[in-house]
């Protein structure tokens, strides 16, 4: 069974089950196993940057591949409803112009939709050789939009973003590394009071409280005030963020 150990005043101290005990003596420097305020702050900043790079890349791919206005794929017309069909006469040429006013619902990207009013004008044009051809002029006006355009959570792209968020922050801490990429880069890992991998329930509680209280900076403020460098979310979940080298199997 795993445990934490660290050096303090020439003693090797084991932290297990929430208790500390001296197991041997030696000529070793003091070193706490717990990740302090600044180290954890830096790890969090690294995670935000890495997560931002990933999501920015996905957003660029979304625009490049799926957006009908900027990319290669055309938007999908989900619904068309004709409101009015009339025939007008061109005051200059006297030609008849067929005018159709309709409503279109189009889908962009991974599920964003927009409602457009479409006004299409069609007329016959005779060239110099006497051949008739049909000319068309189309005008569109966006009436409303849903998904990321309106900031509403109804886009498949937003669902993918949520899944990525859960995988990055929750899944990483449930992985064998027990750490997000930012923590792993700084040699940190997550553990319970026995030095073991935290349970799913502990990890979920930890992340929920962290993100709920993050706007008030409580997770990080409390870290600097507690003996074992626990944030509010760590204390609620019974977890510790420690230096990986402090783990002894």
Secondary structure in CASP SS format (residue, H / E / C, confidence):
PFRMAT SS
TARGET T0000
AUTHOR 0000-0000-0000
METHOD secondary structure of the structure
MODEL  1
X C 1.00
X C 1.00
X E 1.00
X E 1.00
X E 1.00
X E 1.00
X E 1.00
X E 1.00
X C 1.00
X C 1.00
X E 1.00
X E 1.00
X E 1.00
X E 1.00
X E 1.00
X E 1.00
X C 1.00
X C 1.00
X E 1.00
X E 1.00
X E 1.00
X E 1.00
X E 1.00
X E 1.00
X E 1.00
X C 1.00
X C 1.00
X C 1.00
X C 1.00
X C 1.00
X E 1.00
X C 1.00
X C 1.00
X E 1.00
X C 1.00
X C 1.00
X H 1.00
X H 1.00
X H 1.00
X H 1.00
X H 1.00
X H 1.00
X H 1.00
X H 1.00
X H 1.00
X H 1.00
X H 1.00
X H 1.00
X H 1.00
X H 1.00
X H 1.00
X H 1.00
X H 1.00
X H 1.00
X H 1.00
X H 1.00
X H 1.00
X H 1.00
X H 1.00
X H 1.00
X H 1.00
X H 1.00
X H 1.00
X H 1.00
X H 1.00
X H 1.00
X C 1.00
X C 1.00
X C 1.00
X C 1.00
X C 1.00
X C 1.00
X C 1.00
X C 1.00
X C 1.00
X E 1.00
X E 1.00
X E 1.00
X E 1.00
X E 1.00
X E 1.00
X E 1.00
X E 1.00
X E 1.00
X E 1.00
X E 1.00
X E 1.00
X E 1.00
X E 1.00
X C 1.00
X C 1.00
X C 1.00
X C 1.00
X C 1.00
X C 1.00
X E 1.00
X E 1.00
X E 1.00
X E 1.00
X E 1.00
X E 1.00
X E 1.00
X E 1.00
X E 1.00
X E 1.00
X E 1.00
X E 1.00
X E 1.00
X C 1.00
X C 1.00
X C 1.00
X E 1.00
X E 1.00
X E 1.00
X E 1.00
X E 1.00
X E 1.00
X E 1.00
X E 1.00
X E 1.00
X E 1.00
X E 1.00
X E 1.00
X E 1.00
X E 1.00
X E 1.00
X C 1.00
X C 1.00
X C 1.00
X C 1.00
X C 1.00
X E 1.00
X E 1.00
X E 1.00
X E 1.00
X E 1.00
X E 1.00
X E 1.00
X E 1.00
X E 1.00
X E 1.00
X E 1.00
X E 1.00
X E 1.00
X E 1.00
X C 1.00
X H 1.00
X H 1.00
X H 1.00
X C 1.00
X C 1.00
X C 1.00
X C 1.00
X C 1.00
X C 1.00
X H 1.00
X H 1.00
X H 1.00
X H 1.00
X H 1.00
X H 1.00
X H 1.00
X H 1.00
X H 1.00
X H 1.00
X H 1.00
X H 1.00
X H 1.00
X H 1.00
X H 1.00
X H 1.00
X H 1.00
X H 1.00
X H 1.00
X C 1.00
X C 1.00
X C 1.00
X C 1.00
X C 1.00
X C 1.00
X H 1.00
X H 1.00
X H 1.00
X H 1.00
X H 1.00
X C 1.00
X C 1.00
X E 1.00
X E 1.00
X E 1.00
X E 1.00
X E 1.00
X C 1.00
X C 1.00
X C 1.00
X C 1.00
X C 1.00
X C 1.00
X C 1.00
X H 1.00
X H 1.00
X H 1.00
X H 1.00
X H 1.00
X H 1.00
X H 1.00
X H 1.00
X H 1.00
X H 1.00
X H 1.00
X H 1.00
X H 1.00
X H 1.00
X H 1.00
X H 1.00
X H 1.00
X C 1.00
X H 1.00
X H 1.00
X H 1.00
X H 1.00
X H 1.00
X H 1.00
X C 1.00
X C 1.00
X C 1.00
X C 1.00
X C 1.00
X C 1.00
X C 1.00
X C 1.00
X H 1.00
X H 1.00
X H 1.00
X H 1.00
X H 1.00
X H 1.00
X C 1.00
X E 1.00
X E 1.00
X E 1.00
X E 1.00
X E 1.00
X H 1.00
X H 1.00
X H 1.00
X E 1.00
X E 1.00
X C 1.00
END
